[in-house]
Amino acid sequence: MPQLSKESAKVIVVDFVRKHKNTNKVDVAMIEAKDDGGFIVRGTCPISLEGHPWAEKFEVVVDAKGKIRSAFANLL
């Protein structure tokens, strides 16, 4: 079974955030490797809240198989 790389974890998370937050701009700030072969990806993306632009930070956990295990986001 191929091992998940940092770059592939980043692509998975960027696609996930783009789809769920309906935005094209996703900035990845940090990719942290986990002991189990997965990654924690953190970053920011812009959102529109009642017509006003806001920045939202996110944290997404990807397992070694490339599946999203958890996602957390809140306003900056």
N, C-alpha and C positions, 0 to 999 in steps of 0.2 A: 504494500500500500504506500503510495507516495506521501511524503511528509508535507504538511502545509507550510508555505513560506510566508515571510513578512509581507512581501509584495502581493501575494494572492489573498492574504487576509485583508489587506488594505483595499483591494479591488472589491471583495465581497462586501465589506462594510460601506464603502462609498456608494455602491449600487443600492444597498439596503436603505441607507439614509436618504438618498435621492428619491427613491420610490415612496418611502413613508412620510417624508417631510415635504414632498413636491417642490424640490429646489434643485438647481443645477450646480450650485457652488457648495462644495463640501471641503473643508480644510482639516486635514488630519494633522494633529499636533504630536502625537506619541503613539508608538506601537510597542507594547510590553509583552514579552514572551512569558507564558505560564509553564509550570512544571509538567503539565500533562500534554504538552505539544500544541496547545492552543495559544491564542493571543487576545490581549485586551487592547482595543483601539479607542483612542480618545481624540476629540477634535471639536470643531464648531461648524455651524451652518446658519445662514440667515433664514428667518421665517417672517411671515406677515401675520401680525396679531391685530385683528380689527382694523386692518388697513395701515398699520404702523409697522415699520421694519424693526425687528429685534434680532439679536444674536442668541443662539441656543447652543449650549455645550452638550455633547453626547459621550457616552461610554458604551461600547458594544463588545461583548465577549463572544469570540468565535472558537469553537472546539477544533480538535486536531483533524476532524473530517471536513471542516469548512462550513459547519452549520452554526447559525446564530443561536447562542444559548441564552443570552439576556441582552437587553438594551435599556439604557437609562438616559433621559434627557431632561434638562431644565434650563430656564432662562438665565442669562448672565446678568 
